[in-house]
Amino acid sequence: MKKIAISLPDRQANAIERMRRQQRIPRSRVIQNAIARYLAEEGYLDDARRYEQGYRKRPERQEAKAFAHAAVGVLAIEERK
């Protein structure tokens, strides 16, 4: 884990302090959670890792593979037109 030093406006720092006391978690955890949410919203998290996690939860069924194969065939025909 890497340590960094940042400066925050007083309002943000005070809000973080209130949140960490209420949730009884370290200040670093509050900031880590906020950054993780921001990165997820902006799409900067590891897309491959998320895909893998999603795939493990809901693996492709045989029908999905058949649909994908059929779609490739249709697209190939469309490209030749």
N, C-alpha and C positions, 0 to 999 in steps of 0.2 A: 504494500500500500504506500502511496506517495503522499507526503505532507505538503500543503501549500498554505501560504498566508494571504488573506484577502482583507480588504477594508469594506465595511458596510455602513450605510447610513444608519443613524441612531434608531430610526423607526423600525428598520428591518432587524437590526440586532436585538432590540427590545422584544419584538414579536417572536423571534427565534428563542429567546430566553423564556418567554411565557409558554411557548409550545413545548419546549423540552421539559420544563417543570411539570406541566400538566400531563404529559405523556410518560414522564420519568425515563427519558432516554438521553443519551449524550448529545451535546450540541452538534458534534460531527455527524451523528446519525440524522438529525433534522436536515442538515445541509445536504448530505448524501441523498436522502430521499427526494428533496426538492430538485436536485440536479438530475437524478434518474428520471423523474417525471418530465422534466423539461426536455431531456435528450430523447425520451420516448415520443413525446409529442412532436418534436422536430424531425424525427426519423433518423437520429444519429446512432441509435443502439445497433448492435450487431444483428443485422437482418437474418443472417444464416442461423444464428443461435435461436432466434425466435421461430424461424421456420421449422427447425428441428424439434423444438419443444411442441409446437403445434402439431406437427406430424406424429410425434409420439402419442399425443392425446387423441388424435383422430387420424389414424393411418388411412391411406387411400384404399378404397375397396376395389375389387376387381372391375366393377362397372366404370369407375372413374378412369381406370387405365384404358378400358375399351373406348370410352368417350374421347379421351385424349388422342388415341390412335386414329379414331375416325376423323377427328378434327384435322389432324395432320394430313390425312388423305384428301379431305375436302379443300384445304388450303392449297395443296399441291396442284389440284385441278384448277382452282381459281387463278393461280399464278400463271398457268399456261395459256389462259384465255386472253 
